[in-house]
Amino acid sequence: MASSPTISESSSVPAPGASAIPTWQVKLLYDGECPLCVKEVNFLRAKDAGRGLVEFVDIAAADYDPAQHGGVDFETAMGRIHAVLADGSVIKNVEVFRRVYEVLGMGWIYAITRVPVVGALADGLYGIWAAWRLRLTGRPDLAELVRQRQERLACNEGDRCQV
């Protein structure tokens, strides 16, 4: 008996005639140039164990397209962590971690942040981390990163680059 063709695990494009419903439950937008972010993503990928429950999207990749990821542009995504849920809604801040950890069966880690006062405190602390993340990892500030990205993208669109 012949086996039916399969779609690559990392493919986000459905096969012809296939349903457009994603297999992932949360699409995590992360900064692939942030060493601490990459460490967390590697941990989460290991916990996902190839199940495809979380789709990991590197916002620093040259081909990052906000239209395919909840309309979250590069600058917004770099400022604070965002995720897209399977229904298309966009979440941010500690809610992202809470949802990703829940999906991966580790919801107990962030469960306390569901308590309103604790959740507000956690979001406040995350905001401080987000504001300092680039500096703490030895990178330029957000405005400079956005400028550099726009320059790279413009360069890739034509022969406008000087070597």
Secondary structure as UniProt FT lines:
FT   TURN            9..10
FT   TURN            16..17
FT   STRAND          26..30
FT   TURN            32..33
FT   HELIX           35..48
FT   TURN            49..50
FT   STRAND          54..58
FT   TURN            59..60
FT   TURN            62..63
FT   HELIX           66..68
FT   TURN            69..71
FT   HELIX           74..79
FT   STRAND          82..85
FT   TURN            86..87
FT   STRAND          90..92
FT   HELIX           94..103
FT   TURN            104..105
FT   HELIX           107..109
FT   HELIX           111..114
FT   HELIX           116..136
FT   TURN            137..138
FT   HELIX           142..156
//
